[in-house]
Amino acid sequence: MEYVVFIALFILTMSLALYLIFKPVIADKKVRNNVTNSDPLTQHYCFVLNCEQNEALDKLSIRNVNDTLEYTFDRNRSIIVFSHLGASIEHQLSFYVAENKTYLKVSRVKIMHSRSNIPLMINRFFIEKIGAIPVDYSYFVSSACTHLN
């Protein structure tokens, strides 16, 4: 009888652990509409914006209680540092204009602490904060980048 209870608790614990591990992955996939807008190592993220660069920078400069990530933003250097549960990751923002569209590339500069769900929360942050739309990464680097000024 004790063996059955142990097995049941083990299965329950493993199911809960898997749920907690995959929940952020599933949420990220859903928020970006299954568009793969980052490289395989999640070093770079690509978006198209519904606004111009200055408007996006203005929105990032105003922190909000509804922001999905804690962050600091250096507008002059276009550097954003995301913080979550003791982890921090610094990213460089690069803006490009092509065919009357403004593109944003978010590139990891350095990791201040490596264990974090921050890479799985970046898409949601930019989608909600500045209305960014994920752009397929392979399209961005092969097609969109060749036209960027």
C-alpha positions in Angstrom: 0.0 0.0 0.0 2.8 2.4 0.9 4.4 1.7 -2.5 1.2 2.7 -4.3 1.0 6.0 -2.4 4.7 6.7 -3.1 4.2 6.0 -6.8 1.1 8.2 -6.9 2.9 11.1 -5.1 5.9 10.7 -7.5 3.7 10.9 -10.6 1.8 13.9 -9.2 5.1 15.7 -8.3 6.6 15.0 -11.8 3.4 16.2 -13.5 3.4 19.4 -11.5 7.1 19.9 -12.2 6.6 19.4 -16.0 3.6 21.8 -15.9 5.7 24.5 -14.2 8.6 24.0 -16.6 6.5 24.0 -19.8 3.9 26.7 -18.8 6.2 29.6 -19.7 7.2 27.9 -23.0 3.6 27.4 -24.0 2.6 31.0 -22.9 5.5 32.4 -25.0 4.5 30.4 -28.1 0.9 31.6 -27.7 1.8 35.3 -27.3 4.0 35.3 -30.4 1.4 33.4 -32.5 3.8 30.5 -33.2 6.2 33.0 -35.0 9.8 32.1 -34.3 11.2 35.6 -33.9 14.4 34.7 -32.2 17.6 32.7 -33.0 17.9 29.3 -31.5 19.9 30.6 -28.5 17.5 33.4 -27.8 20.2 36.0 -28.2 18.2 38.1 -30.7 14.5 38.9 -31.1 12.9 40.7 -34.1 9.8 42.7 -34.3 8.0 45.1 -36.6 6.5 48.2 -34.8 3.2 50.0 -35.3 5.0 53.2 -34.3 8.2 55.1 -35.0 11.4 54.7 -33.1 10.9 57.8 -30.9 7.4 56.8 -29.9 8.7 53.3 -28.9 11.5 54.8 -26.9 9.0 57.2 -25.2 6.8 54.2 -24.2 9.9 52.3 -22.9 10.9 55.3 -20.8 7.7 55.2 -18.8 7.5 52.3 -16.4 4.2 50.9 -15.5 2.8 48.6 -12.8 1.4 46.4 -15.5 4.8 45.7 -17.1 5.5 42.0 -17.3 9.2 42.4 -16.4 11.1 44.7 -14.1 13.6 46.7 -16.2 15.8 49.7 -16.3 16.2 51.6 -19.6 19.0 53.8 -20.8 17.4 55.8 -23.7 20.7 57.4 -24.7 22.4 54.1 -25.3 19.2 52.1 -26.2 20.1 49.6 -23.5 17.4 47.7 -21.5 18.2 45.5 -18.6 15.5 43.1 -17.6 15.4 41.8 -14.0 13.3 38.9 -12.7 13.7 36.8 -9.6 17.2 37.9 -8.9 18.4 37.5 -12.6 19.4 40.3 -14.9 19.9 40.3 -18.7 21.1 43.3 -20.6 19.9 43.9 -24.2 20.8 46.4 -27.0 17.9 47.8 -29.0 18.5 48.5 -32.7 15.9 50.2 -34.9 15.7 49.9 -38.6 13.4 51.5 -41.2 12.5 49.6 -44.4 9.6 50.0 -46.8 7.8 52.4 -44.4 8.0 50.0 -41.5 10.0 50.3 -38.3 11.8 47.1 -37.2 13.2 46.5 -33.8 16.0 44.0 -33.1 16.6 43.2 -29.4 20.1 41.7 -28.9 21.5 40.2 -25.7 24.6 42.0 -24.6 25.5 40.1 -21.4 24.0 38.0 -18.8 24.4 39.1 -15.2 22.9 35.9 -13.9 22.0 33.0 -16.1 19.1 31.1 -14.6 16.0 32.8 -15.6 12.7 32.7 -17.5 13.5 36.2 -18.9 14.1 34.9 -22.5 10.5 33.5 -22.4 9.0 36.8 -21.2 10.7 39.2 -23.6 8.2 38.7 -26.4 5.2 39.4 -24.1 6.9 42.4 -22.7 7.5 44.1 -26.1 4.1 43.1 -27.5 2.3 44.6 -24.5 4.6 47.5 -23.8 5.0 49.0 -27.3 2.7 47.0 -29.5 5.5 45.1 -31.2 4.6 42.3 -33.6 7.0 39.3 -33.8 8.7 38.9 -37.2 10.1 35.5 -38.3 13.8 35.6 -37.4 15.0 33.8 -40.6 13.0 36.3 -42.7 14.4 39.2 -40.8 18.0 38.2 -41.3 17.7 36.9 -44.9 15.2 39.4 -46.4 14.3 42.3 -44.2 17.9 43.1 -43.1 19.0 43.4 -46.8 16.6 46.3 -47.2 17.3 48.0 -43.9 18.8 51.5 -43.8 
